[in-house]
Amino acid sequence: MDLQLKNSNVVITGASRGIGKSIATAFAVEGARLLLVARDQGTLGQTKNELEGITSSKVEILACDVTEATAPLKILECTQERLSGVDILVNNAGATIRNMDIEANWRASFELNTFAPLLIMEALKTELMKSTHAAVVNISSIFGREYGGPAQYQTSKAAQIALSNAYARDWVTEGIRVNNIAPGSIAFEGGSWGNRLISDPEGMEEFIRNEIPGGRFGRPEEVADAVVWLASPRASWVIGATLPVDGAQSRSGT
């Protein structure tokens, strides 16, 4: 199936590793032009080199922390200068934060998981409105829809889903589709589940038996395939949805 993404301009946050890197790869294979955003310049550079080695897609990179006040403007300026606009925004940057005191954990969780995607969306809105197939895909979590994970993570991801649903109704009149992907437990090298598979294989086998009817952890590529389809013109009538990619791990039912 042709997803009609060739030469689309795509901005992806948290794009240097794991799910974000897989999303970037999937868009590059479709012939999209990319701006990859993440904190580490070195890792971004490696990802850029890898993608340019396997595809002919244009790949630009921007090293910045999306929670910094200047990040949305930096991203906007890069899309204008290096991509000449944006058709698709994927807000993938996010994390569980729990290494500070309780108030700091909560504030940092909302800054990263809720406010950063919101402010980047707002910064890029004018550019998105110029596109004929504008789309925003926010990467949330099944634990934004039901119980699971630390309270500050669960709550900030639930807020991300709620803001996406609200913006979907508001922005569709501007020609911009907004949707969510809610991954379950996804394992990759260097990620939290990937590390636990190495450090506690027996515990992870039990976790899979009890929690994931699909019988294994998900792979980043499986999330990426869902993102690319949801962002594409092929999903033109999907607006305000939250799509679980979880091997039936979630129990919310919708």
N, C-alpha and C positions, 0 to 999 in steps of 0.2 A: 504493500500500500504506500503510495506517495503521500507523505504527510504535508506536502506543500510548504516546506520550511526553508528551502534553498534560498540563500542570501538574506534570510531574516537576521535581524540584529538582536542578540540575546545577551542579557546581563544575568550572571549567576553569582550569588554570594556564597561564601563558605565553599569555594569551588576547587580548592587545591588537593583535596583528598576525600576518600570515602564516597559517600552518596553524592556530594557536590561534584567530585571529579567524574563520576560515572554519568551524571547528568550532562556535564560538559561534553564528554565523549559522545553521548547519544545525539546531542544537537550537532556536533561537528560532523558526525557521519551523515547526517541529513543535509549537510552543506550550509549550515548557518554560520554567521560571523559572531564571534564571542568576545565578551568582556568578562574575564574571570576576576573575582574579588575575594581576597582572603588576607589574613594578617601577615603571613610569612612570605617574603619576597622570594627566598630560595626555593621553597616548595612550589610556589606559583610558577616560577621559571621552569622547573622540571616538568610540571604538568603541561605548560605551553609547548615545550620541546617535544614531549611525547605525542601530543595531539597533532602538531605540525608534521610529525614523522609518519603518521598513519592516515592523515586526511589532507585535503587541500584547503581547508577552511582557514580564514583569517582568525587569529587568536591574539587578543590584547589582554594585558594583566594590570591590575591595580592592587597594590599592597596597602591595606588600611583596615582598621578596626571599625566594624560597622556601628559600634556603640558610641564612637566619638561624634561630637556635635558637628564636626566638619565633614563627616563621611558622606551624607546624602549629596551635598554639593559637589564633592570630589567625584562621586560616581556619575552625577549628571554631566559634569564638564567632560569626563572621559567619554561618555556616550556621544556627546556632541562633536568632540574633537577627533576621536579615533574610529567611531562607528557611523558617524553622521546620523544619529538617531537611535531609537530603540523600539522594537516590536514586542519583545517578550522579556518579562522580569521574573526570575525565579529567586525567591527569598528562601535560601537554604540554610544560612548561618543560624545556629542555635545550639544550645547545650544545657546540660544539667549543671547548676552552680550550687555548691554546698560546702565550700572551703572557708567561709567567713562567718561572722556572727549572723544571727537570724535575720536582722533587718537588712544587712548588706546582701545576704543571699537572695532575699526577696526582691530588693531593688535591682540588683544585677540581673536576675532572671527576667524581670519585666523589661529592662533596658535592652537585653539581647533578643529575647523571644517574642516580644510584643512591640515595643516602641521602635526598634531598629527597622523591622520590615515596614511598619506603618510610615515612618518618615522617609524611607527610600521610595516607597510607592508614591507619596505625595510629591517628592522631588522630581520623579520621572513622569508624573502624570501628563504634563504638557507634551512631552516627546511621545509618549504612548498614544495620545490622542491624534497624532499625525499619521499613525499607522493604519493600514487597512485591515489588519488582523491582530490588534493589540490584545495581549493576555498577560495576566499575573498569576503565577502559581506559588502559593506559600506552602512550605514544607512544615507541617505541624507534627502531630503524633497521635496514635490511638489513645494516649493518656491525656490528650486534650479533650477527649470525648467520654472518658470513663475513668474510674479509679486506677491509679498506678503511678509509681515513681514518687520522688519527693514532692511535698505539697506545693512548693514554689514553682517547680517545673510543670506539674499538672495544671496549676491555675494559670500560669503565664501562657501555656499552650492553648488552654481553653479560651483565653482572651484573644489569642491570635486567630483562632477559628471564628470567634464571634465577630471580630473586626472585619475579617475577610468576607463573611456572609453579609454584613452590613454594606461594605464597600461594593460587593457584587451587585446589589440592587441599585446603589447610587451611580456606579460608574458604567453600567451597561448602557445607560442613556448617552454616555460620552463615547461609546464604541469600544469600551475596554471590558473584557471578560476577567473575572476574578474567581479563582477556585483554590481548593486546598488538597494536598495529599497528606494522608495520615499513615506513616509507616509504623509497622510493628517493630519487633526486635530484629535489627539488621546487623549481620556480622561481617566485618572486614578487617584486614590486617591493620593493627594499630588502634582500632576502635575499641570501645569498652567491652562489647560482646565478643569480639575477636580475641581480646586479651584474656577474658574469662574462659573461653574455650581452651586456651593453653594452660592457664593456671588451675582450673577446676573442671576438667572434662567430665567427671562423674556428676558433679553438681549441675552442669549444663545439660547433660543427658536427661536428668530428672526434671529440670526446668522445661525442656522441650516436651517431655511426656505429659507434664501437667498443664502447660500453658499454650502450646502451639499445635493445634490439631493437624496442621500441614506437615508436621514431623521433622522440621528443621528450622534453622534461622533463615531469614530472608537475605537476599544478596543485593548490593547497591544497584546492580544493573536492572533488577526487577522494579525498583523504585524509579530509576531513570526512564525506563520504557513508558511507565505510566505518566510521568511528568511530560515527556515529549509529546505523547498523544494528546494529553489534556491541554497543552499549550498550543497545539496545532489548529489550523482551520478545520480539520476533520472533526474537532469537538466543538464546533461553532455554537451549538445550542445547549452546551453544558455550562451553566452559570451558577455560581454560589454553591457548588457541590463540595463535599469533603469525601474523597475517595480513599478508603482504607487499602493499604498494600501490606498484608499482615499474615497470610496463611491461615486465616480464620482465628487469629489470636484474640481479637477484640470481641467483647460480649455486648456491645451497645446495640447492635442489631440494625442501625441505620447509618 
